Amino acid sequence: HSSFSIPLGQGWGPRLAGGSRWEGNSDLPCLYLFVCIFRYSFRCMFCPLNSLKSDEAASGPKQGPTFQDGQRRVDYVLTYHVQKPQSVRRKTSRFADYRILRSLRRSLSTMRSGGTPPSKEDPEIAAHKHRLDYHEDDKRFRQTEFEDNLREVGLELEKDEGNKIPGIGFLKIHAPWNVLCREAEFMKLKMPTKKRINLFIHKVTAPLHPKVEPNRPQNKYFLLKRTRCTKAKYTMGITSLLGNGVYTAAYPLHDVSILPHISIPMRMLLSFLSCRKYFGEKIGLYFAWLGVYTQMLIPAAIVGVIVFLYGCATVDNDIPSMEICDPRNNITMCPLCDRACSYWKLKTACGTARASHLFDNPATVFFSIFMALWATMFMEHWKRRQMRLNYIWDLTGFEEEEDHHRAEYEIQVMQKTLKKQDMSPKVVKGFLLSFPLQIGVTFAVVFGVILYRISIRAALHMSSNPTARSNIRATVKGTAAVINLVIIIIMDEVYGAVARWLTLLEVPKTDKSFEERLIIKTFVLKFANAFSPIVYLAFFRGRMVGRPGDYVYVIGSYRMEECAHAGCLMELCIQLCITMLGKQLIQNNLFEIGIPKIKKLIRRRKSDMDSQQQEDYNMTLERHEKDHFLGPFVGLSPEYMEMIIQFGMVTLFVASFPLAPLFALLNNIIEIRLDAKKFVTEVRRPIAARAKDIGIWYNLLRGLSKVAVIVNAFVISFTSDFIPRLVYQYMYSPDGSMHGFVNHTLSYFNVSDFQPGTAPLQPMHLGYEVQICRYKDYRETLWSNTPYDLSKEFWAILACRLAFVIVFQNVVMLMSDFVDWLIPDIPKDISLQIHKEKILMVELFMKEEEGKKLLRDNHTNQSPFQPRSRPASHTPSKC
């Protein structure tokens, strides 16, 4: 590096390692020093720094939005309502504002005291106008005081109340260099003494990164939060001023130079280091986590495709499917519904049986174990990557700053309505009533879809259309899955609003507390909404059916659903596939693309200008005015929530749908680009914040990975035919093969035992009279002493199912814990580097102490030879 020397502010120099000074070239210092110092600020926002000199009076225009002088850069913008838009920009001094405010207050007090002649208008209207005037006067007073306080801390302000956007005024804020240095010293920010960059890797990977110039994180928002209004009735910060409408918005400006790079693939989109420069560590960690998750989906998707191809390759050799499809097996099955349904041949379920084998085969057990270990390795890999990023971004010693109060909380305090004895019962009552009610609504929706399937199946069986009668299963499965998808998408929005309402009802004190409570409520509601239909198909459908002649009914005459002969795994696969693809395609992608375009179209239709005039008008707007039309940044919770639900679908029921990782991978490749584009072009630039980790989302991911082991164990054991096939092959098969398995799973029923009014209306549908029909269950035969009772085969298979769940769960969790123990959380090179830095720090302190000791010894040795002279009138000072 070129060496240089910079005089730092008082008290800053000792924070440099070894107290060393910077020496050398004067062209580089402030740029590098600025980047090094302020890249670690709390609550910071990023702005590109093209050239910065220690003397801000240096000539030359600055790139990006500036004040009217073309020199001072606009670092931050506050917007407010303007009562009467003016045609030219003006600057109002605080003395003129105070004179206006004093005159307004005097006039109001004079009117109230009766010093003015009575108004001829309606007294109620006049009183209302007076209240409005007083309210506007109070907001103007608070605004003026707040701006004066900003000037007192050293910030430079400029107002823009032009007529380009009627009714909106802009307060542009610039932070001078000396203010930023003072704030950096106040916040005790670190500054590295050596810049570590692998030049070869940097040159090789340079084409893959966008040309994002070094950014200087500003602690502007930290300054705004610390600045308060104290002359008003209540002490108010920027959050309270925004909540009370004194200011309508607060945002930093987008960097014009980064916008063209968004259209270039694989540049800004996948470079989380550039995202960190532009948005800050918190959003940078989100893109880093999303990148790691997407990378880890590649091996999972490859293995899932192999498992699916294995099912395709072995479907012709599957003996149970061959027995079902064999026309020589003249097996007559019992009706699937009362009266409307008639007897049917088992061979008509040939297609369903062959399709079920694609997902229900021995390879799915291996894939479930693999995905459990994959989830553990993903969590460990992310911990290591997060630790590496913490070291690279100098977050290893970072401690979260004290969170400021939310605007709503401060407003409640100011209005004296936030009282424990008043708010607690309201919060408890709202939670106890609303939260369980929403869960009940979810279950009611699932039950409604069940009734739809029962009704539509009976209606199709009664149809005279042969095409409808021949595709009953496919029609019922497909339409029910689509209906579930539509309901899930609609209820997702409802549950999101309910979760926010419940959280607002609690009035959390800080933003962090609000975010965590909102995340928990939203996750519980959306998770129940998305997975309730899937859980029903996996574990409840076909379990409480009964038997022919003694079926279980709900709401009168609705008979509970049965699974197909090949099991419910195929329906579970269809439901999971449609839900996953539908949510990703419609909710995650089309909504993110379509909703902003619809909003722009609506705004364009409301405007009186045509497209050309609108384009010309947009060209005249400055950067801060264009950003005003962008949507507000609502946080990362919606983005994380999408990925958490997807992670659940990839891991929880992966035994029934091995292609889930592949679809998730394809979605995430698009999701990264959509998120990057949305953050830069469709929403205002967020306030960059520091963070060491992804917060509560990591705990949710870890919890899902643990639950996934148990869920997949139950899916393999109870939903698929894996355990019954093993039991038959090793306990009941005469030759140790799967021949005869289908007949072993079917029980006998005498049609004369139908309950009155439940027998088929067309008993001769097959062309002959049926005396005995078959149904899938393990029950005693007709000629036994206890016909229709559960057989000993049922209890043997149930015991094997439970044993498999216990063994699978413990073995897989033990393997996962072993992998967790085997992989260290901190990479070895990072651990060694941190250890070396600690040793160097200790050596540095030891050398400093030795230097101080040497100085004391020299002073002691020289003191006897130095003459002492002091006035006789002075008393000797004691050391």
N, C-alpha and C positions, 0 to 999 in steps of 0.2 A: 504494500500500500504506500501511497504517497503520504508523507508525514506532514503535519501542520500543527499550528498552535492557535488555540482559541481561548480568550479569557472568558471563563464561565462565571456565573453569578456567585455571590457570596454564599458559602455553605454547600455549593454543588460539587466543587472540586474534590473534596475528600471521598465522594461516592465512587470516584473512578478507582479501578483496581490499582493498588499500590501508590495512589496519589499521583500517577503519571500525568503528564500534560501532552496535549496533541500538538504536533509540530509539522511544519512543512507548507505545502501548496495551499494557497488561500482560496482557490476556486472550488475545491471539493468540500470544505469543512461543514458549512451549514446544511448543505443538502444531506450529507451522510449523518451528521449529528442530529438533524431534525428527524430523519427516519428512525435512527436508533433510539432516540429518547422517547418519542411519542408513539411508537408502535405498541407500547405497553400500557396505554392510558385506560382508565376506567371510563365506561359509558362514553366511548369515543366514536367519532365518525370520520370516514376516510375521504380525503380529497387529494387528487394527484398534485404532485409538486414538480414543476418543470424546472424552475430555477428559483433559488432563494438565497439571498445574501444577508449577511448580518446587518447591513444597513438597509432598512426598508425604503429609504428615500432614493434608492438607486433608480435610475431612469430605465425606460423600456416598458412596452405594454405587456400585461400579463394575460396568459391564455385562460379561457373559461370565463364565467360570469364575474363581473367586477362592478365596483361602484361607478358613479358617473365620471370620476377622474380617470378611469381606465387603469388604475394602479392597484388599488386595494381589492383583494379577491373576496367574493361573497362566500363566507363559510357556512352561514346558517340563515334561515328565513323564518320569520313569524308572520302569519296572516291575521287580519282582523277586518271587521265590518266597517265600512265607511258610509256614513249617513247620506252625504251628498257628494257623489263622485265629481272630482274636479278635472278639468281638461289638461292641466299641466301638473307636473310633479312639483312638490313643495317640501320644504324642510321646516319643521316647527320647533322652535327652541322651547326649552322647558319653562322659561319665564313667560313666554306668550301663552303657553298652555295653562300655566297656573293662573294667569290673569283671566283667561276665559273661564276656567273652572270657578275662580272666586266670584266672578261676576254672575255666573249661573247660580251658584249657591246663594249669593245675596238676593238675586231676583226671586229664587224659590222661597227663601225665608221671608222676604218682604210680602210675597203673595200669601203665604200662610199666616202672616201676622195681620193681614188686612190692610196693608199699606197701599194696595193698588185698587183701582176702581173695579167693582164686581163685573165679572164676565157675563156677556149676554147669552153665551151658549149653555147647553145643558150642564148642570153641575157635575153629574156623574161622568159625562164625557170629559169635562175639564179635569176632574180628579184623576181619571185614567191617563190622560195625556201628561199630567204632572208626575204621576208615578213612573211613566215611561221615560220622561225627561230626567227624572232623578236617577233612574236605573242606568240610563246611558251616561249620565254625568259621573256616576260612581265608577262605571267601567272605564271611562276616559281618565278619571283620576288615578285609578290603579294602574292603568297602562302607562301613564306618564311617569308615575313614581317608579315603576319597574324599569322603564327605559333609563331613567336617571341613575338608578342603582347599577344598571349594566355599564353605563358610562363611567361610573365611579370605580368599578373594578378594572377599567382599562379597555373595554370593548368599544369598537367604533360602529356607529349606527347610521343608517340612511333609509329614509322613508320613500316609498314609491306609491303614490295614490293616483296613478294615471287612469285614463278611461278605457284602457284596453279590455279590462275585466271590470265592468261596472259593479260598484258596491264592495269591492275587495281592495284592501290596502296591504302593502308588503313592507315589512321591516327587515332590511338586509343588515346582517351582522358580520363584522370582520374582527378577527382576533389578531392583534399585532404580535410580533415575535417575542417581545419582552414579556407580554402577558402569558404566552404559552410557556416560556422558560420558568416564570414564577410559579405557574400552576404545576409544571412538571416537578419542580423542587418541592412544592407543597405536598404533592402526592407521593414523593419519594420513589420516583420511577428509576429503573435501572438503565444503564447504558453500557453495552459491550465495548471492550477495548480492542477487540479483534474481530474482523468480519470473516467468518468461515464459509467459503464457497468452493465447491469442486468445479474448477473452471472447465474441465473437459466435459463433465456431465451437463453443466450449464449450457455449453455450446451445442452439444448433441441434441438436447431436449428443447433448445430455444424455439425451433419451428412449431413445437406442439403447444406453446404457451402464447397467450395474447400479449400484445405489446402494452401491458399495463405499466405505466411509469410508477416509480416508487411513490407510495402514498404517505401522507403525514397524518396520522390519527390525531384528531383534535379533541381536547377535553372541553369542547364548547358546551355540550349538553350538561356536563358536570358543573360548569360555571352557571348555566341557566338554572339548574336545580338548586344551587346554593344561594342564588340571588332571591331575595324575598321582598314583598311589600309589607312594610311595618306601619306606615302612617294610616292605612285603611283600618276599618273596624276589626278585621282579622288579619293575622299574619298569613300571607299567601305566597306560594312558590309557583313555578311555571305550570306544574300539574294542576293546581287549583285554578290558576288563571285560564287554562284551557278548558277545565270543567265548567267554569262559570261563564264562558263565552267572551271573556276579555280578549282572548286570542282564539281564533278558530282552528288553526293548524300550526305545527312546528315541524320543520323537516330540513335536512341538508339537501344539497342539490346533486343531481346526477352529473357525472363527468361526461361531457360531450365526446371526448376522445375514445371512450370505451364502447359507445353504442354501435359503431360499425362492426366491431368484432363479434357481436352476438350472432350475426348471420353466418359466421364461419364455423363449420363443424369442428368439434373436438378441441376447441381452444379454450375460451373462457368457461365452457360448459363443464369440462372434466378437470380443469385445473383448480383444485380447491385452494392452492396457495394463492392464486390470483383472486379467488373469491374472498379469501381472508384479507388480502390487501384492500379490496374494494368495500367489503361489507363488514369486516371485523371477524374476531375469532368465533363468535357464537354461530353465525351463519356459515363460516368456513368449516366448522366442525360438522354441521349438518351435511354439507356437500361431501366432506371427507367420509363421513359415516355412510352416506348413500353410495359413494364410490366403492367403498370396501364391501358393502352388502351386495352390490351389483357384481363385483368381481367374484365374490364367494358363490354367487348363484351359478356361475359357469360350470364348475365341476358337478354341482347338484343337478343342473339341467342335463348335462351329458349322461350321468348315471340314470336319471329318470327316463330319458329317451331310450337308453339301452334296455331298461326293464320293460318299457312298452314294446319295443321291438322283439324282445324275448317272448312276450305274450302273443304277439302276432305270429311268430315263427312256430310256436308250439300249440296253436289253437287246433290244428288238424289232428294232433296226437293226444288231445285231452279226452280221456275215456268217458267221463261223465257227460261232456257235451256231445260226444258221438252217440251215447246211449239215448240222450234226449232227442236228437235229430234222426235217429234210426226209425223209419216208418214201420219196421217189423215189431217194434215194441208198442203194441196196441193198448196204451194206458189211457184210460178215461178219467179225467179230473173232475172234481166237484165244482159247482158254480162259484164264481167270484163275487156274486152279489145275490140278494134275495129276489125271487120271482122273475125279474127282467133278464137275468143272466141264466144261461143254460149250461149243460155239460160241454166240455171241450177236450180236445186231444193234446197230450203233452208235447207232441212233436211241433205244435204251433209256436212253442216257446224256444224253438231252435236258435233263432237269431239272437234273442236276449241271452241265451246261455253261452253262445260263442263270443258275444261282445263282453260278457262278464269275465270271461277267461283272460281278456286283454289286461284287466286290472286285478283280477283275483287269481293269482298264481303264486307259486313258492317264491318267486323273485321279489314280490312286494314285501315279504317279511325281511329279507335282506335290505331292501331299500328303506324300510322303516328304521332299522338299526343304523343304517348309514346316515339318514337324515338327523337322527338324534345326536350322533357324534358330530355331524356337520354343524348343527346348531351350537354345540359346545365349542368347536374349533372357530366358528365365526365370532363368538363372544370373546374368546381368548385373542384371536387375531385383532379384533377391534381394540381391545385393551392395550395391546402392544402398539398398535398404530397411534392410538390416542396418546400414549406416553411419549412416543417419538415426536408427535406434533407438539406436545407440551414442552418438550425440550427445545425443539427448533424454534417455537414461537415464544420461548422464555416464559412459560407459564408454570414451571415446576414449583416456584415459591409463591405463586399467586394465591391470594386470599380474597374471597368475594367481599366487595365493599358493602357497607351497610345500606340496605335498600331503602329508598325514599317512600314516603306515604303516597298512596294512590289518590288521585284527584277526588274520586267519589268518597273516599274515607275522610279526607279533609273537609269536604263539603258537609258531610254528615256531622262531623265534629263542630263545624262552625254553626250549623243550624241547631245544635244541641239535641239532636234526635238519636244519636248513637249512645243509648243507655243499655247497660247489660240487662236490667230487669225488664226492659221493654222489647229489646231485639231478640233475646234468646228464645223466648217462647215462640215468636214469629218464625224464626229460622227453623227451630225444631219441628214446628207444625208444618211448615212448607216442605221440609225434607221428608217427614214421615208420610205426608199425603201424596206429594208429587212423584217422588222417586219410585216407590213401589207401584204407583199407578202406571208409570211408563213401562215398567217391566211387565205388569199385567197386560198392558196394551199389546206388547210384543207377543206374549203367549196367545192372546186372543186372535191376533192376526194369523199366527201359525195354525190355530184351530180352525179359523175361517177357511184357510187354504185346504185343510184336511177335508172339511165338508164339501168344498168345491170339487175335490178329486173324487169323493164318493158319489156326488150327484152327477157329475159329468160322465163318470164311468157307466152308471146306470142308464143315463140318457142315451149314450152311444150304443149300448147293448140293445136298447129298444128301437134304435133308428132302423129305418127300412133301406137306407143307403148302404150297399155292400162295401163301398170304399171306407166309409166311416167305421163300419163294424170290423173291418180287417186291420185297422191301425189304431185300435183303442188304446193300447198301452203307450205307444209313442205319442199319441195326441195328449193323453192325460199327463204324462211325464213332462213333455215339452211345455205345454201351456201353464202347468202349475209352477214350473221353474221360472218361467218368464214373469208370471204374476208375483212370485216371491221377490224377484229382482226389482220390479217396479216399486213394490211396497218398501223394500229395503232402502232404495234410493230416496224415496219421499220421506220415510221416517228418519233417515239419517239427518236431514235438515231440521226436522222437528225436534229430534233429540238434542241436536247441537244447540238450538235455541233454548230448550228446557234446561240443559246443563248450565248455560250461561245465566239464565234467570235465577236458578237456584244458587249459583255462586255469588251473583250480585246481591241476592237476598241476605247472604252472610256478611257482606261488607268486609272483605279481607283488608288487612291493614296495609300490606305491601304488594307490589307487583308480583314478586316471587310466590307469595302465599296464594294470591289470586290465580296465578298460572297453574300451580300444582293442584289446587282444588278443582279447577276447571278441567284439567287433564284427567283426573281420576273419574269425575262424574261422566265426562264425555266418553271416556274409554269404556266404562261399564255399560252405558246405554248403547253405544254403537256396536260394541262387541256382542251384546245380547241380541241386538237387532240383526246383525249379519250372520250369526252362527246358530240362532234358534232353529230355523228350518233344517239346517244341516245336522244338528244334534238330534232332532226328532227322527230324521231318516236313518241316522246311524244307530241309534240305541233304543228307540221306542216303537217305531213302526214294525208291525208284525209280531210284537212281543205280547200284546194284550188283546189277542184276536178271539181266542176261544177255539171251537172246532165246529164242524158241520153239525147242525142240530142243537148247538149250545153256544152260539156266537155272542160276543159282547157288543152291546148297542149303546150309542150316545144320542142324546136329544131325541128320544123316541125310537125311530126306525132306522137311524143311520148306523150301519154296521161298520166296525173298525176295519181299517185297511189291512190287507195282507201283502206280504212281499211276493215277488215273482219266485218261481221255483229255483232260479239261480241265486236268490237272495236279494237283499236291498242294496248291495254294493253298487250295482249299476245305476240305480236311481240316485244314490248318494254322489256318484261320480258326475252324473248329468247336472245335478243341482249345484255342486261345487264348481264345475266348469262354467256354467252360465252365470253364476253369481260372481265369480272371480273375473271372468272376461268382461261381463257387463259393468261391474263397478270400475274396473280399470279403464275401459274404453269410454264409457259414458260419463261417469262421475269424475274420474281423475283427469281424463284427457279432453274430452269434448267440452265439458263444462269450463275448464281452464282456458280453452281456446275460444269457445263460443260466447261465453258471458261477456268478456271485455269487448268483443266485436259488436254484440247486441247493444251494450251500453253506448258505444260510440255511434252506432246507427241511430239510436233513440235521441242522443244529444244532437246529431246532425239533422234529424227530422224536426226537432224543436226549433232549430236555428232558422232564421229567415234567409240565410245566405245559401247559395248553391255550392256545388262541390269546388268549383274554381275559386270562388270568393272565400270559402272556408280554408282552402289550401293557402291562398295569399295571406289570409288573416293569421294562420298558424306560423307563417314565415316571419311575420312581424313580432311575434311574441318572443320574449327573452326566456332564458332557461328557467328562472324561478317562476315565471308565469305558465310555462308549459308543464312544469312539475305540479303546479296547483291543480291541473285537470286530471292528474293521475290518481288512482285509488290509494287509500291509506294502507300502510303495511300492517297487517293484522297478526303478525307473528308467525312462528314456525310450527305451532301446534297442528294446524290442518295438514301440513306436509308430513310431519312425523306420524300423525294419526293414519293417514293413507297407507304408509309403509308398515305400520304396526299391524293393521288389519290384514295386509297382504302377507306379512310374515306369519301370522296365525294360520292363514289358509295354506301357506307353503308347508308348515310344519305339523299342524294339528291333525289334519286328515290326509296326509300325504300317502298313506297306505291305500287309499281309494282312488287317488288321482296322481300318478307319478309324473304327469306332464306339468304339474303346477309350477315347479321351479323354472321350466322353460318359458311359460307364459309370463311369469314374474320378471324374468330376465329381459324379455322383449319389451315389457312395459317400462321397466326402469331405464332402459336406454333412451326411451322417449321422454320419460319423466324428468330426467336430469336436464335435458335441453329446455323443456317447457318451464321448469322452475327457474332456470337461469334467465330465460327470456322474460318471464313474468316479473322477476325481481328488478330487472333493469329497464324494461320498457313499459310496464303496465302498472306498477305501483311506485309510490314515492320511495326515495332512497331511505332505508331504515337507519335508525340510530345504531351505530355499531357498538356492540357490547362484548366484554371479555367473558370467557367461560373456559373452564378446564375440561369439562366433559359434557355429555348430552343430557345430563340431569336425570330426571325420573324415568325417562324413556328407556334407559339401560335396565332399570329394575323391571320394567314391564317386559322387555325382551327376554330377560333371564327367567322371569316367571313363566312366560309362554313356552320357552324351551323345555322347562321342567314338566309343565302340564302336557306338552306334546308327547312325551314318552308314555304317560298313562293313557292318553286318548288313543294313540296308535295301538297300544296293547289291547284295549277294549275293541277297537275296530277290527283288528286281525282275529281276535278271539270270538267275538259275538256277532259281528256284522258279516264277515266273510265265512266261507265254508272250509277254511284252512284246518281248523281243529276237527270238525266232523270227518273230514277226509282222512286225516292222520289216524283218528280213532278207528275208523272202519278198516283202513289198510292194515293196521297192526293188531287189531283185536277181533274183528268180525269177518274179514275177507278169507275165504277158504284157500286162496292161492297167493295171498299177499299182494294182490294187484287191486286196481280200482274198479274192476268189473263187478257189476251188481250194486254199485254205490247208490245209484238213483233209486232203485227199487227198495233199498234199505232205508232211505229217508222218507218214504211214502207210507202212510197208514191207510187203513180200509174204513169205509163208511157205508152202512146200509141205508139206501135212499128212503126206506120206509120209516126211518127215525127222524126225518125232517120235522121241525115244529110246524104246526098248522099255519098256513099262509106264507110260508117261506120257500116252498118247493118251486122249481122252475115252471113258468107258464107254458114252455114248449119242451116237454121232456123228450120228444122224438126228434130233436134238432139234429142229432147225428145219424138219424135214419134207423135206429133200433132202440129198443127199450133198455134202459140202464137199471141194473139191479144194485150194483156196488160201484162206487166211485172212490178215487184216491185223493188224498190231500197231504201236504208236506207237514209232517210232525212225527214225533216219536211217541206213539201211544200203543196200548195193548190191542191185539187183534180181536176180531168179532167173536171168535170161538174160544176166547180165554174166559176165565171166571170173572174178570173185571174189565170188560170191554171199554174202550175209550179212555181209560186211565193212563197217566204218564208211565211209560215203560222204563225198564232198568237201563236201556240204552240212553234215554234222555238224561238220567242222573249221572251216568258215567261220562257223557259228553260235557255236561255242566261242570262236573268236577275238574275235568281236563281243561276246560275254558278258564276257570278260576285259577288253576295251577299255572297255566301259561301266562296269565296276566301278572301273577306274582313274580314268576321267574323272569319274564321279559323285563318287567319294570326294574327289578333289582339289578339284573345283569347289565342292562343298558345304562342305568344311572351310575353303577359302579365304574363302568367303562368311561362314562362322561367325566366323572370325578377324577379318574386316573389321568385322562387327557388334560383336564384342568390343572392338576398337580404337575404334570410333566412339562407343560409349557409355562415358562416364567412370564409374569405380567410385564416386566421391564426388559426390553431387548438388551442383550449382553453388551453391545457397543455403547449404548446409552448409559447403562449402569457403570461401565468403566469410565466413561467420560465424566459422569457426575462425580464419581469417586476421585478422579484426578483433579477436578475443579475444587473439591473440598480440600484435598491435600495442598494444592497451590494456595488456597485461601489461608490455610493454617500457616504455611510457610511465609506468606505475605505478612500475616499478623506477627509472626515470630521475628521476621526481619525488622518490622516496624518497632517492635518492643526493644529489640537489640539496638536499633538506632537511637531510640529515646534513652536507653540505659547508657549508651556511649556518650551522648550529649551531657547527661547528668554527671557521669564520671569526669569528663573534661571540665565541666563547670566547677566540680568539687576540687579538682587538682589545681585549677587556675585561681580559685578564690583566695588562698592564703597570700598570694603574691600581689593581689590587687589592693591598692590603698582604699580605705573606707573614709569617707568624709560626709558628714551630715551636720546640719545646724544643731547647736547645743540646745536650742529651745524645743526641738522635736523629740518625742518619745520613741525609743526603738520599737519597731514593729515586730511582732512575734510571728514566726513561721511555723 
